[in-house]
């Protein structure tokens, strides 16, 4: 018996953008009455992704679909709406025996992501600009005239607190939300290898590197891991850095040649149509595995397009906090290759393309082109991989420090604040199962430092920020 198929569009869009896919699916044997095309508001400055997810749930309830299985195809921001719906309050509960039960997860049978903005988009901040409001904003006269959906765009921005928190709800949890087992949805992620052509010239050229014109290849899949570098712990503490296993690496990106972010909806090639229909028919772990084995053989050879292997890119989303969990706004981070002679060779590409989240600069996204990084040198005998971190409080009376900081406080009179802290992560960075660098993935990196008062030059025991007056 057929189950409903929901089609969910993205930002600055509407349901009719799925017209081409509805005709395709109708021609492939899917009944039109079983296809439900969502239509939701994005260009309203007072709503956010969570609001849209709640609206999605209300629409399911009105049609009697809230507790029944369904499949879904999402485009762009539709992926964030779906993930927000899956993790909404009340969607995850604990049973009397203490087990976690994901009430909505088991209802979703197949998740097809077409150019999904799983980790946001590099062009989201452009929508808030005057140019963005003119081209993308609401053009009907009224109170929302030229509104571009500021809250949704905030959620969509690279390294947003929203996507960071969302990842901790559905990616870094146990049991997993996405797997190859029937209790979780079968996930398939497709993205085009072309940009937007002439339209892309209105964006910064860096915004287009490693993207389909709107979303990054590295950020589209659910493939993720989290690393915590905790400089507040002593060097002897075994929990000084935590390194999770990769999650969802069995759900790799399937690149599609010859289409960009919009064409994957408006003009999907026949080969992509075949893959999507086949994906919707997967009904077992073995069939799931076989699908990906076949997709890897044909994933970029579609409709006569030359085989194109996308550049291997990776995203690092960094959040810097002090020991109380407060954000650190002013920081820099380097990854160094330290050779046997103790010479440091920075992986310069790590900081080539950095995007601080506009509302909270303690969150930043780093986009790394892996073919430009000297990864082959990592395995050379005697080489080490070191992370070096610098942070500033903006005042001389407070500094950020960590255990293994050179000359940590208290310091001799006149001693300058430490320049950096660093941590040797070689044991995991060079572990084949852990690997620091992995193409088409997103690594979430949390860095923790102590925020410390700085002692006065004299007397050494007093601090400028607080002291008792002499009697």
C-alpha positions in Angstrom: 0.0 0.0 0.0 1.4 3.4 -1.0 2.2 5.9 1.8 2.0 9.7 1.3 4.9 11.5 -0.3 5.5 15.1 1.0 7.5 17.6 -1.1 9.0 20.5 0.9 10.5 23.6 -0.8 13.1 26.0 0.5 13.7 29.7 1.3 12.3 32.3 -1.1 10.3 29.7 -2.9 6.8 28.1 -3.0 5.2 24.8 -3.5 4.8 25.2 -7.3 8.6 24.9 -7.7 8.0 21.2 -7.2 5.6 21.0 -10.2 8.3 19.4 -12.4 8.9 16.7 -9.9 5.2 16.1 -9.3 4.8 15.4 -13.0 7.8 13.2 -13.0 6.6 11.1 -10.1 3.1 10.9 -11.5 4.6 9.5 -14.7 6.7 7.0 -12.7 3.6 5.5 -11.0 3.1 7.7 -7.9 -0.5 8.7 -7.5 -1.1 12.4 -7.5 -3.5 12.1 -4.6 -0.7 10.6 -2.5 1.6 13.5 -3.2 1.3 16.5 -0.8 3.2 19.6 -1.8 3.9 21.9 1.2 3.8 25.7 0.8 5.1 27.9 3.6 6.1 31.4 4.4 9.8 32.4 4.6 9.8 36.2 3.7 8.4 37.4 7.0 10.8 39.0 9.4 8.9 37.7 12.5 9.1 33.9 11.9 11.9 31.4 12.2 12.5 27.8 11.1 11.0 26.4 14.3 7.8 28.3 13.6 7.6 26.7 10.1 8.3 23.3 11.6 5.3 23.8 14.0 3.2 24.8 11.0 4.2 21.7 9.2 3.1 19.6 12.1 -0.3 21.4 12.3 -0.8 20.7 8.5 0.0 17.0 9.0 -2.5 16.9 11.9 -5.3 18.6 9.9 -4.9 15.9 7.2 -4.8 13.0 9.6 -1.1 12.3 8.8 0.5 13.2 12.2 0.7 9.6 13.3 1.0 7.8 10.0 4.1 6.9 8.0 5.2 9.1 5.0 8.1 9.8 2.7 9.5 13.2 2.0 11.6 15.1 -0.6 13.1 18.3 0.7 14.9 21.1 -1.1 17.3 23.6 0.4 15.8 25.1 3.7 13.2 22.3 3.7 15.9 20.1 5.3 16.1 22.4 8.3 12.3 22.5 8.6 12.2 18.7 8.6 15.0 18.3 11.1 13.3 20.9 13.4 10.1 18.9 13.1 11.9 15.7 14.0 13.5 17.2 17.1 10.7 19.5 18.3 9.7 19.5 22.0 7.6 16.4 22.7 9.0 14.5 19.6 11.6 12.8 21.7 10.5 11.2 25.0 11.8 8.7 27.6 9.8 5.5 28.2 9.3 4.3 31.8 12.3 2.0 31.5 14.5 4.9 30.7 14.9 4.3 26.9 14.7 7.2 24.4 11.8 7.0 22.0 11.7 9.3 19.0 8.0 9.5 18.2 8.3 11.2 14.8 11.5 9.4 13.5 9.8 6.1 13.0 7.0 7.7 10.9 9.5 9.0 8.3 10.4 6.1 6.0 12.5 7.8 3.2 14.2 11.2 3.3 15.4 12.5 -0.1 17.5 15.7 0.1 17.8 17.7 -3.1 20.5 20.3 -2.5 19.6 20.5 1.2 20.8 23.3 3.3 21.6 20.9 6.1 24.3 23.2 7.6 23.1 26.5 6.1 24.3 28.5 3.2 27.1 30.9 2.5 24.8 33.3 0.7 22.2 33.6 3.6 23.6 37.0 4.8 23.1 38.5 1.4 19.4 38.1 1.8 19.4 40.6 4.7 21.2 43.3 2.6 19.4 45.9 0.6 20.3 44.1 -2.6 18.9 40.9 -1.2 15.7 42.6 -0.1 15.2 44.1 -3.6 15.8 40.8 -5.4 14.5 38.3 -2.8 12.2 40.2 -0.5 8.4 40.3 -0.4 7.2 42.7 -3.2 3.5 43.1 -2.3 2.7 46.5 -0.8 2.0 46.2 2.9 3.7 45.9 6.3 6.0 43.1 5.0 7.1 45.0 1.8 10.7 44.1 1.0 10.8 41.8 4.1 13.3 39.0 3.4 12.7 36.8 6.4 15.5 37.9 8.8 15.0 35.2 11.4 15.0 32.4 8.8 18.1 33.8 7.2 19.7 34.0 10.7 19.0 30.3 11.1 20.4 29.6 7.6 23.6 31.5 8.1 26.8 29.4 8.2 27.9 28.6 11.8 24.6 29.8 13.2 23.8 28.9 16.8 20.6 27.4 15.4 22.4 24.8 13.2 24.9 24.1 16.0 22.1 23.4 18.5 20.2 21.3 15.9 23.2 19.1 15.3 23.2 18.3 19.0 19.6 17.2 18.8 19.7 14.8 15.9 23.4 14.1 14.9 25.3 13.7 18.2 22.8 11.6 20.0 22.4 7.9 20.8 20.6 6.1 19.4 21.0 7.9 16.0 18.2 9.6 14.2 19.5 8.4 10.7 20.7 5.0 10.0 20.3 2.0 7.6 17.8 0.3 9.9 14.0 0.3 9.3 13.4 2.2 12.6 15.1 5.2 11.1 14.5 6.9 7.7 16.5 5.9 4.7 18.4 9.0 3.8 19.6 10.0 0.3 21.4 13.3 -0.4 21.9 14.7 -4.0 23.5 18.0 -5.0 24.5 19.6 -8.3 28.1 20.3 -9.3 27.3 23.5 -11.3 26.9 27.1 -10.0 24.3 29.7 -10.8 26.1 31.0 -13.9 25.8 34.8 -14.4 23.6 35.2 -11.4 26.4 34.0 -9.2 28.4 37.2 -10.0 26.3 39.1 -7.5 27.8 36.9 -4.7 31.4 36.9 -3.4 33.5 34.5 -5.5 34.4 32.6 -2.3 30.7 32.0 -1.7 30.6 29.9 -4.9 33.6 27.7 -4.3 32.6 24.1 -3.5 28.9 24.8 -3.9 25.9 24.3 -6.2 25.6 28.1 -6.2 23.7 28.2 -2.9 24.7 25.3 -0.6 28.1 23.7 0.0 28.8 20.2 -1.0 30.5 19.6 2.4 27.5 21.0 4.2 24.7 19.2 2.4 25.1 15.6 3.8 24.5 14.6 7.4 28.0 13.3 7.6 29.4 14.9 10.8 31.6 14.5 13.9 32.3 16.5 16.9 35.6 17.3 18.6 36.1 19.1 22.0 39.4 20.7 22.8 39.2 21.4 26.5 42.2 23.6 27.6 40.5 24.1 31.0 41.6 20.5 31.9 45.2 19.6 33.0 47.4 17.8 30.5 47.2 14.6 32.5 43.4 14.5 32.2 42.5 11.8 29.6 39.3 13.8 28.7 41.2 16.8 27.6 40.0 16.3 24.1 36.9 14.3 23.1 36.7 12.9 19.6 33.4 11.4 18.5 33.1 8.8 15.8 31.9 9.9 12.4 28.1 9.8 12.2 26.2 9.1 9.0 29.2 8.4 6.8 27.1 5.6 5.3 24.9 8.4 3.8 27.4 10.0 1.4 26.8 12.9 -0.9 25.7 11.8 -4.4 26.9 14.6 -6.8 24.9 15.3 -9.9 26.7 16.8 -12.9 25.2 19.5 -15.0 22.7 21.0 -12.6 22.8 23.8 -10.0 20.7 24.6 -6.9 17.6 25.6 -8.8 17.9 23.2 -11.8 17.9 20.2 -9.5 14.2 21.1 -9.1 13.2 22.8 -12.3 15.0 20.5 -14.8 16.2 17.3 -13.1 18.1 15.0 -15.5 16.6 11.6 -16.2 19.4 9.9 -14.4 18.7 11.8 -11.2 15.0 10.9 -11.6 15.9 7.2 -11.8 18.0 7.5 -8.6 15.3 9.3 -6.7 12.6 6.8 -7.7 15.0 3.9 -6.8 15.7 5.5 -3.5 12.0 5.7 -2.6 11.8 2.0 -3.3 14.5 1.0 -0.8 12.9 -1.1 2.0 15.7 -3.0 3.7 19.3 -2.5 5.0 20.6 -4.7 2.1 18.7 -2.7 -0.5 20.0 0.5 1.1 23.6 -0.8 0.8 23.1 -1.9 -2.7 21.6 1.4 -3.7 24.7 3.3 -2.6 27.0 0.8 -4.3 25.2 1.3 -7.6 25.0 5.1 -7.1 28.7 5.4 -6.6 29.3 3.8 -10.1 27.0 6.2 -11.9 26.7 9.2 -9.5 28.2 11.8 -11.8 27.7 10.2 -15.2 24.2 11.4 -16.0 22.6 12.2 -19.3 25.8 12.5 -21.3 27.6 14.9 -18.9 31.3 14.2 -18.5 32.3 12.5 -15.3 33.1 15.3 -12.8 34.5 14.6 -9.4 33.8 17.6 -7.3 36.7 19.2 -5.4 37.0 17.6 -2.0 35.9 20.2 0.5 35.3 20.0 4.3 33.6 22.4 6.7 34.7 23.0 10.3 32.2 24.8 12.5 34.0 26.2 15.6 32.5 27.4 18.8 34.8 29.0 21.4 33.7 29.2 25.0 35.1 29.9 28.4 34.8 27.6 31.4 31.3 29.0 32.2 30.1 28.4 28.7 30.1 32.0 27.6 31.2 32.7 24.0 34.6 34.0 23.0 34.2 36.5 20.2 37.8 37.3 19.3 39.8 34.3 18.5 41.9 32.6 15.8 42.7 28.9 15.3 45.4 27.2 13.3 46.2 23.6 12.4 49.9 23.0 12.3 52.0 20.1 10.9 55.1 19.9 13.2 57.9 17.9 11.7 60.5 15.8 13.4 62.9 18.8 13.7 60.1 20.7 15.6 59.5 23.0 12.7 55.8 24.2 12.4 54.2 24.2 9.0 50.7 25.8 9.2 48.0 24.3 7.0 47.4 27.7 5.4 44.2 26.8 3.7 42.5 26.2 7.1 42.0 30.0 7.6 41.7 31.0 3.9 37.9 31.1 4.0 36.3 31.9 7.4 32.8 33.0 8.1 31.9 34.4 11.6 28.3 34.1 12.5 27.0 37.7 12.3 24.9 37.5 15.5 27.6 35.7 17.7 31.2 35.6 16.5 32.1 32.9 19.0 30.6 30.6 16.2 32.7 30.5 13.0 32.7 28.3 9.9 35.9 27.3 8.1 35.8 26.0 4.6 38.8 23.9 3.6 39.7 22.7 0.1 41.4 19.4 1.0 43.4 19.1 -2.2 45.3 22.3 -1.3 46.2 20.9 2.2 49.4 18.9 2.6 47.6 15.9 3.9 50.2 13.4 2.5 52.8 14.8 4.9 50.7 13.8 7.9 51.8 10.2 7.9 55.6 11.0 7.6 57.6 9.6 10.6 57.9 12.0 13.5 55.3 14.4 12.3 52.7 15.7 14.7 49.4 17.5 14.2 48.9 20.5 16.5 45.9 22.8 17.0 47.0 26.3 18.1 44.4 28.7 19.5 44.6 32.4 20.3 41.9 34.5 22.0 41.6 38.0 23.3 39.2 39.5 25.9 39.7 43.0 24.5 41.1 44.2 27.9 44.4 44.0 29.8 42.7 43.0 33.0 41.3 39.7 31.7 43.0 37.0 29.5 42.0 33.6 28.1 44.4 30.9 29.2 44.6 27.1 29.4 46.7 24.4 30.9 49.9 24.2 28.7 49.7 28.0 28.1 53.2 29.4 28.2 53.6 31.3 31.5 50.0 30.9 32.8 48.8 33.4 35.5 50.0 34.4 38.0 52.9 35.8 36.0 56.0 37.7 37.1 55.7 41.5 37.0 55.6 42.9 33.5 55.2 39.5 31.9 52.9 39.9 28.8 49.7 37.8 28.5 50.3 34.4 26.8 50.1 34.5 23.0 48.4 31.1 22.4 47.6 27.7 23.7 48.1 24.5 21.7 47.2 20.9 21.9 48.8 17.9 20.2 46.0 15.9 18.5 48.3 13.5 16.6 46.9 10.3 18.1 43.5 10.9 16.7 44.3 13.1 13.7 46.4 10.3 12.2 44.1 7.4 13.2 42.6 6.0 10.0 39.3 5.6 11.8 39.2 9.1 13.3 40.9 11.3 10.7 40.8 15.1 11.1 40.3 15.7 7.4 37.5 13.9 5.6 35.9 15.2 2.3 32.3 16.3 2.0 31.7 16.4 5.8 31.2 18.9 8.6 33.3 18.8 11.7 31.9 20.6 14.8 34.8 21.8 17.0 34.2 23.2 20.5 37.2 24.9 22.1 37.1 25.7 25.9 39.5 28.1 27.7 39.7 29.6 31.2 38.8 33.3 31.4 41.2 34.6 34.1 41.8 38.0 35.8 45.3 39.3 35.1 47.5 40.2 38.1 48.9 43.7 38.5 52.6 44.2 37.9 53.0 44.9 41.6 52.2 43.6 44.1 52.0 40.3 42.3 49.1 39.0 44.5 46.7 41.8 43.6 44.5 42.0 40.6 43.3 45.2 38.9 39.8 43.9 38.4 39.2 43.4 42.1 41.3 44.2 45.2 40.9 45.0 48.9 41.9 48.5 49.9 44.8 48.8 52.3 43.9 49.4 56.0 
